[in-house]
Amino acid sequence: MAITIKEIANTLEMFAPLPLQDGYDNAGLQIGLTEAEVTGVLLCLDVTEQVIDEAEALGCNLVISHHPLLFKPLKRITGSNSVERCVIKAISKGIAIYSAHTNLDNAQGGVNHRIACKIGLENVQTLVPKEESLLKLAVYVPVSKADEVREALFAAGCGNIGNYDCCSYNIEGTGTFRAGNNCTPYCGEIGHLHSEKETRIETILPSYIKNRVVSALIKAHPYEEPAYDIYPLSNKWNNVGAGVVGTLPQEADEQEFLLNIKKIFNAGCVKHTALRGKKIKKVALCGGAGASFAHAALASGADIYITGEARYHELFDNTDKMIYAIIGHYESEQYTTEIFKDIISGAYPQLPIKTTKINTNPINCI
């Protein structure tokens, strides 16, 4: 059975929804037609001309990258730079390009969780949870239909708080209404005031699935005109956000830990601030350019903060309280392709999936 680019994209976005991406980002389908049949998938961190050639040689007409090829709008496509040349080559060869970037960084089980897994961290939590991304839904349902409506809301994505699902609060009371002449009421009579024992169901949901939830609510609710309220929340969404923090199973010597990090990520070198002569137990990290979250790492009580890159002057603050380790942008995110492979192979085991053999890291160490 044919598998389309749209189906692959939908599968990836179930894991890492596009609304989770940061405002500057451009995740999603970069080049290609959504209804095109996929012959094979090539996974990579960066899209280069060599990667596109590799995809063609392997019979893959879909390249999935972590870093988007297109970050900014193109004013012309003349082949004057590597991005323009990649666009020309991909289109001429019929190769589609899809990217999952900060949406995959921010997703639960995403890039930073994979890094934490490689290090062996336990009790992993989001370092900087997203805020103002949640809504509360309150809906009034006849008592006899409350279970049915609740199940529909949970199936649509409501009720997830941390590692708990199917979360709701329920209060029973009495609702009143009078049906007009053009109504077909579920209960009560036209023109007569009716009282109905109802349950007020309250539950939580991510704001980006609001339309889906409302559609599910209306479909499951027995009333012609369901009464419901939606409230914005300022709560932190602890399931998603930037970076993670966790603990090692056992305390580790600082130098031995850094040497192990160098080995795990095959880093040419690991730059770090001064060692503090203390054991490492709590570790905070953020793949890629995560310097802006160092303050959150410090506030979490981490003994060390690991990221891909940082500016020189950012390393002077609070280094007496926490080690700051820089392992390289490419090195920190290289295992992203494993996440892609797990997601796609789990949904489409028959689809040929390859991981690039090209090291696209533009930074080399002597």
C-alpha distance (Angstrom), angle and dihedral (degrees) to the residues before:
residue distance angle dihedral
M1 . . .
A2 3.81 . .
I3 3.81 117.9 .
T4 3.80 116.9 -153.3
I5 3.79 131.2 -149.7
K6 3.80 87.9 -115.9
E7 3.81 90.8 58.6
I8 3.81 92.2 50.2
A9 3.81 90.4 48.1
N10 3.80 92.0 49.4
T11 3.80 90.8 50.7
L12 3.80 92.2 51.3
E13 3.80 91.6 45.8
M14 3.79 92.2 52.4
F15 3.82 85.6 62.8
A16 3.82 97.4 36.0
P17 3.84 109.9 19.2
L18 3.79 114.3 -152.4
P19 3.85 92.8 -124.4
L20 3.81 87.7 68.1
Q21 3.80 90.9 68.5
D22 3.81 120.3 105.1
G23 3.78 119.3 -103.5
Y24 3.81 96.2 -103.9
D25 3.79 94.2 50.8
N26 3.82 132.5 99.6
A27 3.80 106.5 -158.8
G28 3.79 122.9 161.5
L29 3.78 134.7 56.1
Q30 3.81 108.9 -7.0
I31 3.79 102.2 175.5
G32 3.79 132.4 5.8
L33 3.79 145.4 48.3
T34 3.79 118.6 -69.0
E35 3.80 95.3 -141.1
A36 3.82 95.1 50.8
E37 3.81 115.9 119.0
V38 3.81 114.8 -112.9
T39 3.80 115.4 -126.5
G40 3.79 95.0 -179.9
V41 3.81 142.0 -26.5
L42 3.80 128.8 -122.6
L43 3.82 115.9 -162.3
C44 3.79 123.4 -152.2
L45 3.78 145.2 150.6
D46 3.82 96.2 -128.8
V47 3.80 132.5 21.7
T48 3.80 113.0 -127.5
E49 3.78 133.8 160.4
Q50 3.80 89.0 -102.7
V51 3.81 91.1 53.8
I52 3.81 90.9 51.7
D53 3.81 90.0 50.2
E54 3.80 89.1 49.3
A55 3.80 90.9 51.6
E56 3.80 91.0 52.6
A57 3.81 91.8 48.3
L58 3.84 90.5 51.4
G59 3.81 93.8 47.4
C60 3.80 92.8 -113.1
N61 3.79 116.2 143.4
L62 3.81 94.9 -178.3
V63 3.81 124.7 65.1
I64 3.80 116.3 -168.5
S65 3.79 115.3 -163.9
H66 3.77 136.7 176.5
H67 3.79 96.1 -141.7
P68 3.83 112.7 56.4
L69 3.77 116.1 -119.4
L70 3.81 89.7 -145.6
F71 3.80 113.8 50.9
K72 3.80 96.1 151.1
P73 3.82 133.4 29.6
L74 3.79 114.9 -89.4
K75 3.82 115.7 -126.8
R76 3.79 92.4 -168.0
I77 3.79 138.5 2.6
T78 3.79 107.3 -143.1
G79 3.79 101.5 133.6
S80 3.80 92.2 -106.4
N81 3.81 93.3 135.7
S82 3.79 139.4 22.6
V83 3.81 94.9 -96.1
E84 3.81 92.9 53.0
R85 3.81 91.2 46.0
C86 3.81 90.5 50.9
V87 3.80 91.0 51.2
I88 3.80 91.7 50.3
K89 3.80 93.0 46.4
A90 3.81 95.4 45.9
I91 3.80 93.7 49.5
S92 3.81 93.8 44.3
K93 3.81 90.8 51.1
G94 3.81 95.1 43.0
I95 3.80 93.4 -117.4
A96 3.80 119.3 149.4
I97 3.80 122.3 -147.6
Y98 3.79 125.0 -151.0
S99 3.81 125.8 178.3
A100 3.80 133.3 -164.5
H101 3.79 108.1 -171.1
T102 3.81 127.9 147.4
N103 3.79 90.5 1.7
L104 3.82 86.2 63.3
D105 3.81 90.6 42.9
N106 3.80 90.8 53.9
A107 3.80 97.9 40.5
Q108 3.78 122.6 103.6
G109 3.81 106.0 -102.2
G110 3.81 90.0 17.3
V111 3.80 133.8 127.6
N112 3.79 98.6 -49.5
H113 3.78 92.7 45.1
R114 3.82 88.6 53.7
I115 3.80 90.4 51.9
A116 3.80 89.6 49.9
C117 3.79 89.4 50.9
K118 3.81 91.4 52.5
I119 3.79 90.0 52.7
G120 3.80 92.3 45.2
L121 3.80 98.9 -118.5
E122 3.78 121.2 171.2
N123 3.82 131.9 -157.2
V124 3.80 89.5 28.8
Q125 3.81 116.7 -167.9
T126 3.79 135.3 173.0
L127 3.81 111.4 -88.4
V128 3.84 97.8 -153.5
P129 3.82 109.6 17.4
K130 3.80 118.9 -155.3
E131 3.79 115.3 -103.0
E132 3.81 133.7 -152.0
S133 3.79 91.0 19.0
L134 3.80 98.2 110.3
L135 3.80 134.5 83.9
K136 3.79 133.6 -165.0
L137 3.79 119.1 -137.7
A138 3.81 122.1 -157.8
V139 3.81 118.1 -174.2
Y140 3.81 133.5 173.5
V141 3.81 115.9 -135.8
P142 3.82 134.9 172.4
V143 3.82 106.9 -96.9
S144 3.82 91.3 -119.3
K145 3.83 91.0 57.6
A146 3.80 99.8 39.6
D147 3.81 96.0 99.5
E148 3.80 91.6 49.7
V149 3.81 93.9 50.5
R150 3.82 92.6 44.3
E151 3.80 91.0 53.5
A152 3.81 90.6 50.1
L153 3.81 91.0 51.3
F154 3.80 92.5 48.8
A155 3.82 90.8 48.2
A156 3.83 88.9 52.7
G157 3.82 91.3 55.8
C158 3.81 105.7 -88.7
G159 3.78 127.6 132.5
N160 3.81 103.8 40.8
I161 3.81 115.5 140.6
G162 3.80 115.1 166.7
N163 3.80 107.9 -54.3
Y164 3.81 92.1 -16.3
D165 3.79 125.4 92.6
C166 3.82 135.6 -175.9
C167 3.82 89.1 44.1
S168 3.80 117.5 166.3
Y169 3.79 142.2 141.0
N170 3.79 119.4 -135.7
I171 3.80 131.8 -163.7
E172 3.78 125.8 179.1
G173 3.79 122.2 -141.2
T174 3.78 142.5 131.6
G175 3.79 126.0 -76.5
T176 3.81 124.1 -163.1
F177 3.79 131.6 -158.6
R178 3.78 142.4 149.5
A179 3.80 120.1 -140.4
G180 3.80 118.8 -132.8
N181 3.82 126.7 -135.8
N182 3.82 95.3 -90.0
C183 3.81 95.3 48.4
T184 3.79 131.1 108.4
P185 3.80 99.0 -157.7
Y186 3.79 122.4 -158.1
C187 3.81 87.8 -142.7
G188 3.79 135.4 2.9
E189 3.79 129.4 40.2
I190 3.78 130.6 -81.6
G191 3.78 111.2 -95.1
H192 3.80 95.2 11.8
L193 3.81 126.6 103.9
H194 3.81 107.9 -115.6
S195 3.81 131.4 -162.0
E196 3.81 119.0 -155.5
K197 3.80 131.3 -175.4
E198 3.80 103.6 -121.8
T199 3.79 140.0 179.2
R200 3.80 119.8 -135.5
I201 3.81 105.4 -144.2
E202 3.80 117.2 -161.2
T203 3.78 121.0 -170.9
I204 3.80 140.6 154.5
L205 3.82 130.6 -117.7
P206 3.82 141.3 171.3
S207 3.80 109.7 -97.9
Y208 3.80 94.0 -125.0
I209 3.83 92.5 65.8
K210 3.81 94.7 50.4
N211 3.82 95.0 111.5
R212 3.79 92.1 48.0
V213 3.80 91.5 49.6
V214 3.81 94.1 47.8
S215 3.81 90.3 50.1
A216 3.81 90.7 51.0
L217 3.80 90.5 46.8
I218 3.80 94.3 52.0
K219 3.80 91.8 45.7
A220 3.82 93.8 51.0
H221 3.80 98.8 38.1
P222 3.82 115.8 94.8
Y223 3.82 95.5 -147.0
E224 3.80 123.1 91.3
E225 3.82 88.9 -136.6
P226 3.81 110.0 28.7
A227 3.79 114.3 -158.3
Y228 3.80 111.9 -134.3
D229 3.81 139.9 150.9
I230 3.81 130.0 -151.9
Y231 3.81 120.1 -157.8
P232 3.82 128.6 -170.8
L233 3.82 113.8 -125.1
S234 3.78 130.0 -150.4
N235 3.81 91.9 -156.9
K236 3.77 120.1 127.2
W237 3.79 113.1 -107.5
N238 3.79 98.2 -134.3
N239 3.81 94.0 -175.0
V240 3.80 93.9 69.1
G241 3.78 139.2 30.4
A242 3.79 145.1 88.1
G243 3.80 123.4 -32.6
V244 3.79 129.4 -19.3
V245 3.78 138.4 -118.2
G246 3.78 127.6 -152.8
T247 3.78 144.7 145.0
L248 3.78 134.8 -100.3
P249 3.81 117.2 -119.5
Q250 3.82 87.4 -120.7
E251 3.78 134.0 13.6
A252 3.80 112.9 -92.3
D253 3.77 134.8 -152.0
E254 3.83 109.5 -107.8
Q255 3.80 97.9 -124.9
E256 3.79 94.1 41.8
F257 3.80 90.2 50.0
L258 3.81 92.5 51.1
L259 3.81 91.7 48.1
N260 3.80 89.1 50.7
I261 3.82 90.2 50.9
K262 3.79 89.2 51.6
K263 3.81 89.9 52.8
I264 3.82 96.5 44.9
F265 3.80 93.2 51.4
N266 3.79 96.3 34.6
A267 3.79 89.0 -127.9
G268 3.77 120.7 178.7
C269 3.78 86.2 -138.7
V270 3.78 139.3 -14.8
K271 3.80 112.7 -133.8
H272 3.77 114.3 -154.6
T273 3.77 143.8 165.8
A274 3.80 121.5 -110.0
L275 3.79 117.8 -53.0
R276 3.79 113.3 -113.3
G277 3.80 100.3 -150.4
K278 3.80 92.3 -116.1
K279 3.79 135.2 113.6
I280 3.79 119.9 -98.8
K281 3.80 117.6 -125.7
K282 3.80 109.0 140.6
V283 3.81 117.2 54.5
A284 3.81 128.8 -170.6
L285 3.79 121.9 -171.4
C286 3.78 145.6 169.6
G287 3.78 124.1 -173.8
G288 3.80 121.2 -130.3
A289 3.80 120.0 5.5
G290 3.79 98.4 -3.9
A291 3.79 101.3 147.6
S292 3.81 93.0 115.9
F293 3.81 90.4 65.0
A294 3.80 96.1 55.9
H295 3.81 90.6 99.8
A296 3.81 89.4 57.6
A297 3.81 89.9 49.6
L298 3.79 89.8 53.1
A299 3.80 92.0 47.2
S300 3.81 90.0 51.6
G301 3.80 90.1 60.9
A302 3.81 93.6 -114.7
D303 3.79 117.8 168.6
I304 3.80 90.6 -149.0
Y305 3.79 137.3 16.7
I306 3.81 118.3 -151.7
T307 3.79 123.3 -164.6
G308 3.78 141.1 148.9
E309 3.77 101.9 -109.8
A310 3.81 142.9 -4.8
R311 3.80 139.8 176.2
Y312 3.79 120.5 -103.3
H313 3.82 97.5 -115.4
E314 3.81 92.5 48.1
L315 3.78 89.2 68.6
F316 3.80 97.2 65.6
D317 3.80 98.6 72.5
N318 3.81 120.0 90.2
T319 3.80 95.5 -18.8
D320 3.81 87.2 139.8
K321 3.82 87.8 65.5
M322 3.80 100.8 41.9
I323 3.79 139.1 17.2
Y324 3.81 114.2 -118.4
A325 3.83 113.7 -151.6
I326 3.81 125.8 -170.9
I327 3.80 115.8 -163.9
G328 3.82 101.8 170.1
H329 3.79 132.2 -86.3
Y330 3.80 95.8 -106.1
E331 3.80 93.2 41.9
S332 3.80 93.2 52.2
E333 3.82 94.3 51.9
Q334 3.79 102.7 34.0
Y335 3.82 93.7 105.3
T336 3.80 91.8 61.3
T337 3.79 88.1 97.4
E338 3.81 88.7 63.9
I339 3.81 89.6 60.0
F340 3.81 91.3 50.2
K341 3.78 90.9 49.5
D342 3.81 93.9 49.0
I343 3.81 92.2 50.6
I344 3.81 98.0 45.2
S345 3.81 98.9 38.4
G346 3.79 89.6 48.6
A347 3.80 91.1 56.5
Y348 3.81 99.4 33.4
P349 3.81 109.8 25.4
Q350 3.80 91.5 167.9
L351 3.81 94.2 58.7
P352 3.85 117.7 100.7
I353 3.81 107.4 -117.2
K354 3.80 123.0 -175.8
T355 3.80 132.5 -179.9
T356 3.79 116.9 -140.5
K357 3.77 117.2 -103.7
I358 3.80 90.5 -157.2
N359 3.80 117.7 103.8
T360 3.80 102.1 -141.2
N361 3.81 94.7 -177.1
P362 3.83 105.9 130.1
I363 3.83 91.4 -162.2
N364 3.79 120.0 80.2
C365 3.80 131.9 -174.3
I366 3.79 126.5 -145.8
